[in-house]
Amino acid sequence: MPVASVRFRARKSIEQVEEGSELAPKFDDRGLITVVTTDVNSGELLMQGCMNAEALQLTIATGEAHYYSRSRQALWHKGATSGLVQSVRELLIDDDQDCIWLRVDVTGGASCHVGYRSCFYRKIPVGNDFASKQQQGHVELEWTDTEKVFDPDEVYGDMPNPTVL
């Protein structure tokens, strides 16, 4: 299916958006919509990203995840460089159509450009856990995953890190 054939409807009413069957996504003032991506089998949260209209159209048309990189300001086909392609098994949109949920199979078993399976490989202690482990109010992250699936230097070489400091 060509990308040009994937069209979105204009947003006309709350009823249309919340109870209708027309795809009328709400992109923010930068033209982006939030995307959360989970493993289709385990439900594990793999990553959060953004799509612009073209990325959403390409994802729908190809069945593979495309995103918009805010740091590089460019369209991004997940896995084009690394081979870690996300095959979309289910694409859901929330009630007011301003957030996408992708349920995917991942070729190669990883989704994080740092080399971990998931981009969520550290946790922030909260409540009593924070109070007992921290000093002077500083937050120290705790690692939930310590084994990388791949070496980013081998996969990406000299490509600039997509994270903006």
N, C-alpha and C positions, 0 to 999 in steps of 0.2 A: 504494500500500500504506500503510495507516494506521500511525503509529508504534506504536500499541498492539499491533499484530500482530507487531512485532519483539521477540522474547523471547530471553533468554540462558539457558543451562542452568546449574544449580548445579555447582560444581567438586567432583567426587567422588573422582577418582584421577589419578595422574600419567599413567597409560595413556590415560584419557579425554581429558585436556588435551593431551598431546603426540602421541598416535597416533590419537585418535578423530576423528569428523567433527562433533562437537557444538561450537557456539560457546559457550564458557564463559570470557569475558574476565576477567582479574584486574585490578581497579581498586585503586589504592593506598589508603592510610589516609584520603586526602582525597576518595576516590571518583573519581580520575582515572586515565587511561591515556595514555601517551606516544604521540604520532603524528608520524611523519616523512612529509613530502609532497614528491614529486618530479614533474617533468614527464614525462608518459607517453612522449613521443617522444625527448627528448634524455637523459633520466635525471638531469638537473640537479636538485640538492637545492634546493627552493624555501623550505621552512620546517619548523620543528619546533613542535609545539604539544601541547595536551592535549584529551582528550574526557572528558566524564562519560558515564554510561549514556545519558542522553537525546540527547546530541550524536551518539553512535555509532548509536543507533536512528534518528535523523533522517537521518544520512548514508546508512545502509543503505536506508531507506525512500524517500528523495528522489533519491539518486544525485548529490547535491551536498554538498560538504564543510561540516560544522558542527563547531565546536570549543567548548571551554569556556575563556573568558578568565579566567585566574587573577587578573590585575590588576583587572578590573572585576567579577569573580565573577558572570559572566553567560554564558548561552548565546550563541553567536556564529555566525551563518550567514555564511560567508566570501563577501563580495561584496554583501551586502545593502545596504550604504551606498555602497561604491565602484563597484559593478558588475563587479568583478573576481572573478566566480564561478568556483569550482573544480569542474568536472564530473568526477566520479570515474569513471575507466575501469577501475580495478582496486583492490580493497581487500584487502590481505593482513594476516595476523596471524602473529606469530612463534611459535616452537615451544612456549613456555610461556604463550602468549596474554596477555602483558602489554605488548605494543607493537604498534601499528598502522602499516602502511605504505600510504599513499594514492598511487596513480599517477593524475595528473590532467591534464586540458586546462584552461588558464586563459583565460577570456574577458578580453581587454584586455592579456594578456601579462605581468602582474605579480602578485606575491603579497605583497610587502612593504609594510607601511603607511607606510614612510619614502619609498616611491616607486620603489625599485629592483625589478628583476625577481624577485630572490631575496633572502631575509633574510640570506643569507650573502655579503655584499659586501666583507668585509675578511678578511685572513688574519693569523695570528700567526706571525712568523718562528720557526723552530726550529733547534736544533743549531748548525752553523757559521754559518748565515744569521743567527741571533739574535746570536751572538758577534761577528760582523763589523759588524753594523748598530746595535747598541744600546750605550748608555753607562750605566754605573752600574747595570746590571741592570734598567733600566726597559723594559717592553715597549711598543713603538710598533707599532700596527696598520698594515698595508699595504692599500691599496685595490685590490680586484680588479675593481670595477665603478665607474665614475665618472659614468655617464649614467643619470639617472632616467627611468622610463617615464611617470610622471605626477607632477604637483605635488600633494603631500598637502594643502596649504592649500586648493587649489581643490576637491579631492574631499571632504575631511572638514570644511572650514571651521573652526568654533570647537570642534569635538569635542575632549574631553580626550585627550591622548596616552595610548595604552594601556600604555605602558611605565612601570613603577614604578621610581623612583630610590632 
